[in-house]
Amino acid sequence: PRVLISNFGLCKKLGDKSSFGATTTHAVGTSGWRAPELLVDEDSASKPIFPSQHLLLLGCVFYCILFRGKHPPGTRWHREFNIINNNPDLSHLALLGLAEHEAKDLISSMISHDPRKRPDATKVLIHPFFWSAEKQLTFLLDVSDRFEVEKDKEKATSPEGWYKSPFIPLLERNTREVCGGGAGEWMKRLDRLSLAELASNKRRGYDGEKVLDLLRAIRNKKHHYQGMKRPTSRDGSGGVSAGLGPGAQ
């Protein structure tokens, strides 16, 4: 059996001698659940509905499901004003804890005021918000290895073959947000055992203000965890996820 879900807010009852074009004089859709481009365009009633508008509504529905009916544009009487003025309230995302950042990235893009910036359904389905902890960790390890290649290429180039990676600056552009905003901040959040393990690596030092070094620390702990000193309750460290893997604070 197949189930068809229809939104009758997009429909309009026609009279005996009416045509669709003659009777649709206002923006289609349910009040408070319409894309901003439908509300500000006086001719929107005569224009087709695009997938990007459905993705915005899907983002709102997703938020409502996560937070028991809370709507990003706010309460009923303020919704369309907030939609037009691009003033969503996503404050409830903080309740998701460690999943807040992925959820905010996903929902913010889906309800973007600019329809060109909204993802299509395919991109929504592969968003990291839906990844398992194992997949998230594997992704970080792969990214670390790829950027180490970029770093090594910079070191290995001679004056005749000078190379400056265009990708490392992109990785580090949100360093303060990722690393905590202070000198050596991400290293301050590690347990004593993990810090000792990093310090014992004589081949490489770690800069607590660089995302690249944070990724490498995650990669090295994952690959060398079994060889580390056995953690005890006094150490305050647990498994891989308790230190630098998914679930780390």
C-alpha positions in Angstrom: 0.0 0.0 0.0 1.1 3.6 -0.7 0.3 6.6 1.4 0.0 10.1 -0.1 0.4 13.1 2.3 -1.2 16.2 0.9 -1.2 19.8 2.2 -4.6 21.3 1.5 -3.2 24.7 2.3 -1.9 24.8 -1.3 -5.5 24.2 -2.6 -8.3 26.5 -3.4 -12.0 25.7 -4.0 -13.1 26.7 -7.5 -16.5 28.0 -8.4 -18.6 26.6 -11.3 -17.3 29.2 -13.7 -13.9 29.9 -12.2 -10.4 29.0 -13.2 -7.5 28.4 -10.9 -5.7 31.6 -12.1 -8.7 33.7 -11.6 -9.4 32.7 -8.0 -5.9 32.5 -6.6 -5.3 36.1 -5.7 -3.2 35.6 -2.5 -0.1 33.7 -1.7 -0.9 30.0 -1.4 -0.2 28.0 1.7 -1.1 28.1 5.4 -0.5 31.2 7.4 2.8 31.0 9.3 4.0 28.2 7.1 4.9 30.0 3.9 8.3 30.8 2.5 9.4 34.5 2.7 9.5 34.8 -1.1 5.8 33.9 -1.3 4.9 36.6 1.3 6.9 39.5 -0.2 6.2 38.9 -3.9 2.9 40.5 -4.9 2.8 38.2 -7.9 3.5 35.0 -6.0 0.0 33.7 -6.5 0.6 33.3 -10.2 4.0 31.7 -9.8 4.8 27.9 -9.3 5.8 26.4 -6.0 9.5 25.4 -6.0 11.2 22.5 -4.1 13.2 25.0 -2.1 10.0 26.3 -0.5 9.1 22.8 0.5 12.5 22.3 2.1 11.9 25.4 4.2 8.7 24.0 5.5 10.3 20.6 6.1 12.9 22.4 8.3 10.2 24.0 10.3 8.4 20.6 10.7 11.7 19.0 11.7 12.1 21.6 14.4 8.5 21.2 15.6 9.1 17.4 15.9 12.3 17.8 17.9 10.7 20.3 20.3 7.1 19.3 20.7 5.4 21.9 18.5 7.8 24.8 18.8 7.9 26.7 15.6 11.1 28.6 14.4 9.2 31.8 13.4 7.7 31.9 16.9 4.1 32.1 18.2 1.1 32.1 15.9 0.5 35.8 15.6 4.1 36.7 15.0 5.1 34.0 12.5 4.7 35.7 9.2 6.3 38.9 10.5 9.3 36.9 11.6 9.5 35.0 8.4 9.5 38.1 6.3 12.1 39.8 8.5 14.3 36.6 8.8 14.0 36.4 12.5 13.8 32.7 13.5 14.2 31.5 17.1 16.3 28.4 17.2 17.2 28.7 20.9 15.7 25.3 21.8 18.5 23.6 19.9 20.7 24.1 23.0 18.7 21.3 24.6 20.2 18.8 22.2 23.6 19.0 23.9 26.4 17.8 21.7 24.1 17.4 18.7 23.3 21.2 18.8 25.9 22.3 16.3 24.9 19.7 13.6 21.2 20.4 14.1 21.7 24.1 13.9 23.7 23.8 10.7 21.0 21.6 9.2 17.9 23.5 10.2 19.4 26.9 9.6 20.2 26.0 6.1 16.8 24.5 5.4 15.0 27.6 6.6 17.4 30.0 5.0 15.8 33.3 4.0 17.6 33.0 0.6 16.0 30.0 -1.3 19.3 29.6 -3.2 21.0 28.6 0.0 18.6 25.9 1.0 19.8 22.3 0.4 17.9 19.9 -1.7 16.5 16.7 -0.2 19.6 14.6 -1.1 21.9 16.9 0.8 19.5 16.9 3.8 19.6 13.1 3.9 23.4 12.9 4.0 23.9 15.7 6.6 26.2 14.8 9.5 23.3 15.3 11.9 22.1 11.8 10.9 25.5 10.2 11.1 26.3 7.6 13.8 29.1 8.3 16.3 31.3 5.8 14.4 30.8 7.6 11.1 31.6 11.0 12.6 34.8 9.7 14.1 35.8 8.0 10.8 35.2 11.2 8.9 37.4 13.2 11.3 40.2 10.7 11.0 40.0 10.9 7.2 40.0 14.7 7.2 43.0 14.7 9.5 45.0 12.4 7.1 44.1 14.5 4.1 45.2 17.7 5.7 48.4 16.2 6.9 49.2 15.5 3.3 48.7 19.2 2.6 50.9 20.2 5.5 53.7 17.8 4.4 53.5 19.2 0.8 54.1 22.7 2.2 57.1 21.5 4.1 58.6 19.5 1.3 58.5 22.2 -1.4 61.6 24.0 -2.4 61.9 27.6 -3.5 61.6 26.4 -7.1 58.4 24.4 -6.4 56.8 26.6 -3.7 53.4 25.4 -2.6 51.0 27.1 -0.2 47.9 25.0 0.6 44.6 26.8 -0.2 42.7 24.4 2.1 44.4 24.7 5.4 43.3 28.4 5.9 39.7 27.3 5.2 40.0 24.6 7.9 41.3 27.2 10.4 38.9 30.0 9.6 36.6 29.2 12.5 39.4 28.2 14.9 38.2 30.3 17.8 34.7 28.8 17.7 36.0 25.2 17.3 38.9 25.3 19.8 37.2 27.4 22.4 38.6 30.8 21.8 41.5 30.8 24.2 45.2 30.0 24.2 45.6 26.2 24.1 41.9 25.9 24.8 41.2 22.5 23.4 44.1 21.0 25.2 42.7 22.3 28.5 39.6 20.1 28.0 41.6 16.9 27.9 42.0 14.5 30.8 45.4 14.0 32.4 46.0 10.7 30.7 45.4 12.1 27.2 47.6 15.1 27.8 50.4 12.9 28.9 50.0 10.8 25.8 50.2 13.8 23.6 53.3 15.2 25.4 55.1 11.8 25.0 55.0 12.2 21.2 58.5 13.5 20.5 58.0 13.6 16.7 55.2 16.1 16.8 54.1 19.0 19.0 50.5 20.2 19.3 49.2 23.7 19.1 46.0 24.1 21.2 44.8 26.9 19.0 44.8 25.0 15.7 42.0 22.8 14.3 44.6 20.8 12.3 46.4 19.8 15.5 43.1 19.0 17.2 42.2 16.6 14.4 45.6 15.0 14.5 45.3 14.5 18.3 41.9 12.8 17.7 43.4 10.6 15.0 46.4 9.6 17.1 44.4 8.8 20.2 42.1 6.6 18.1 44.9 4.6 16.5 47.1 4.3 19.6 44.5 4.0 22.3 45.1 0.3 23.0 48.8 1.1 23.7 48.0 3.8 26.2 48.2 3.3 30.0 45.1 1.5 31.3 42.7 4.2 32.6 41.5 4.1 36.2 38.7 5.9 37.8 41.2 8.3 39.4 42.5 9.3 36.0 39.0 10.5 35.1 39.2 9.1 31.6 37.1 6.4 29.9 37.0 4.9 26.4 37.8 6.6 23.1 34.6 8.6 23.1 35.3 9.9 26.6 38.5 11.7 25.5 38.7 12.9 21.9 36.2 10.8 20.0 32.4 11.4 19.5 30.8 12.4 22.7 33.8 14.4 24.0 32.9 17.6 25.9 
